[in-house]
Amino acid sequence: MPLDIGPGPWRTRAPAHARSGIPSTLKVWFDYVLRAGLTFRYTEAGPEGLVTGKRAIVVESRGGLYSEGPAQAMDSQEPHLRTMLGFIGITDVSFVRAERLAFGPEIRDQAIDGAKVELGRLTGTALAVAA
């Protein structure tokens, strides 16, 4: 019997750490959620996710710029999250990025406002942005 995770979309936040990876607390969450027979099962063709028909929205915060440019090759965060969510059957995954947060107050504020607008677009909810 699959684990009932409630209605979607799922939302999680994922601050990038120095190695552009996910925080240990999120790794522990996946350790808890990835359960054979509950969120996935083994089949002749390999593992199959049981949490289907769900949507996930991942909000990422990053001091640098990893979604494009030279540092994009170092982004292990998004591929890892997409893989883990896909493993349990969640393939409709959207990423909202607040990047360049360490580039100064003005750029940080712009990045946060941009992420709020994107999150509002994805959820159909207007979020307050700085004036």
C-alpha positions as a printed NumPy array, in Angstrom:
array([[  0.   ,   0.   ,   0.   ],
       [  1.54 ,   3.356,  -1.046],
       [  2.222,   6.01 ,   1.566],
       [ -0.492,   8.687,   1.542],
       [  1.367,  11.988,   1.33 ],
       [ -1.701,  14.16 ,   0.99 ],
       [ -2.68 ,  16.579,  -1.759],
       [ -0.053,  18.375,  -3.811],
       [  1.791,  20.217,  -4.868],
       [  4.663,  19.343,  -2.555],
       [  6.828,  22.275,  -1.586],
       [ 10.309,  22.115,  -0.148],
       [ 13.134,  24.555,   0.257],
       [ 16.667,  23.631,  -0.578],
       [ 19.458,  26.003,   0.344],
       [ 22.65 ,  25.2  ,  -1.515],
       [ 25.629,  24.446,   0.641],
       [ 29.257,  25.185,  -0.171],
       [ 29.446,  22.202,  -2.505],
       [ 26.215,  23.131,  -4.311],
       [ 24.561,  20.102,  -2.732],
       [ 21.497,  19.611,  -0.589],
       [ 21.543,  20.053,   3.194],
       [ 21.883,  17.008,   5.425],
       [ 18.375,  17.51 ,   6.84 ],
       [ 16.895,  17.125,   3.354],
       [ 19.002,  13.996,   2.803],
       [ 17.563,  12.585,   6.038],
       [ 14.053,  13.426,   4.826],
       [ 14.661,  11.386,   1.684],
       [ 16.037,   8.544,   3.831],
       [ 12.742,   8.589,   5.703],
       [ 10.503,   8.877,   2.627],
       [ 12.195,   6.4  ,   0.28 ],
       [ 10.584,   3.193,   1.542],
       [ 10.251,   0.035,  -0.502],
       [  6.599,  -0.946,  -0.651],
       [  5.42 ,   2.504,   0.463],
       [  6.83 ,   5.099,  -1.937],
       [  8.449,   2.765,  -4.484],
       [  8.542,  -0.919,  -5.324],
       [ 10.932,  -3.243,  -7.044],
       [  9.794,  -4.783, -10.315],
       [ 11.387,  -6.944, -13.004],
       [ 12.118,  -3.717, -14.909],
       [ 13.664,  -2.005, -11.858],
       [ 12.304,   0.338,  -9.185],
       [  8.932,   1.97 ,  -9.784],
       [  7.681,   5.055,  -7.946],
       [  4.352,   4.749,  -6.166],
       [  3.807,   8.463,  -5.456],
       [  2.369,   9.383,  -8.826],
       [  0.131,  12.225,  -9.907],
       [  1.848,  14.651,  -7.543],
       [  3.642,  17.907,  -8.275],
       [  6.707,  19.212,  -6.435],
       [  7.914,  22.793,  -6.222],
       [ 11.467,  23.167,  -4.935],
       [ 12.574,  26.625,  -3.803],
       [ 16.355,  26.946,  -3.956],
       [ 18.496,  29.639,  -2.374],
       [ 22.078,  30.026,  -3.519],
       [ 24.824,  32.522,  -2.847],
       [ 26.247,  32.036,  -6.331],
       [ 24.841,  31.483,  -9.805],
       [ 24.557,  27.78 , -10.632],
       [ 21.625,  27.578, -13.05 ],
       [ 23.66 ,  28.988, -15.949],
       [ 27.173,  30.005, -16.857],
       [ 30.466,  28.387, -15.844],
       [ 29.279,  27.136, -12.439],
       [ 26.329,  25.225, -13.941],
       [ 28.511,  22.12 , -14.277],
       [ 28.957,  22.162, -10.484],
       [ 25.22 ,  22.092,  -9.728],
       [ 24.616,  18.757,  -8.059],
       [ 21.539,  20.018,  -6.229],
       [ 18.861,  20.034,  -8.942],
       [ 19.852,  16.737, -10.59 ],
       [ 19.934,  15.008,  -7.192],
       [ 16.531,  16.346,  -6.158],
       [ 14.972,  15.544,  -9.53 ],
       [ 16.357,  11.989,  -9.318],
       [ 15.159,  11.359,  -5.755],
       [ 11.69 ,  12.748,  -6.438],
       [ 11.48 ,  10.787,  -9.693],
       [ 12.517,   7.612,  -7.875],
       [  9.321,   7.761,  -5.829],
       [  7.218,   8.724,  -8.859],
       [  7.106,  12.525,  -8.706],
       [  8.165,  13.661, -12.169],
       [  6.32 ,  16.999, -12.344],
       [  9.036,  19.053, -10.613],
       [  9.48 ,  22.826, -10.83 ],
       [ 12.467,  24.705,  -9.435],
       [ 12.228,  28.268,  -8.168],
       [ 15.666,  29.807,  -7.766],
       [ 16.839,  32.698,  -5.628],
       [ 20.446,  32.908,  -6.826],
       [ 23.323,  35.378,  -6.484],
       [ 22.287,  36.11 ,  -2.895],
       [ 25.917,  36.818,  -1.951],
       [ 26.379,  39.43 ,  -4.717],
       [ 25.224,  42.377,  -2.602],
       [ 21.969,  43.651,  -1.097],
       [ 20.445,  45.028,  -4.301],
       [ 21.056,  41.856,  -6.326],
       [ 19.898,  39.732,  -3.365],
       [ 16.625,  41.661,  -3.105],
       [ 16.042,  41.378,  -6.86 ],
       [ 16.69 ,  37.629,  -6.723],
       [ 14.288,  37.115,  -3.824],
       [ 11.584,  39.224,  -5.49 ],
       [ 12.044,  37.273,  -8.724],
       [ 11.701,  33.983,  -6.868],
       [  8.515,  35.218,  -5.166],
       [  7.016,  36.177,  -8.523],
       [  7.917,  32.772,  -9.999],
       [  6.541,  30.914,  -6.987],
       [  3.346,  32.953,  -7.208],
       [  3.059,  32.115, -10.904],
       [  3.457,  28.394, -10.189],
       [  1.004,  28.333,  -7.302],
       [ -1.473,  30.941,  -8.497],
       [ -0.844,  32.956,  -5.333],
       [  0.39 ,  36.533,  -5.276],
       [  3.314,  36.998,  -2.891],
       [  4.452,  40.378,  -1.56 ],
       [  7.623,  41.747,  -3.139],
       [  9.815,  44.634,  -1.988],
       [  8.677,  48.057,  -3.116]])
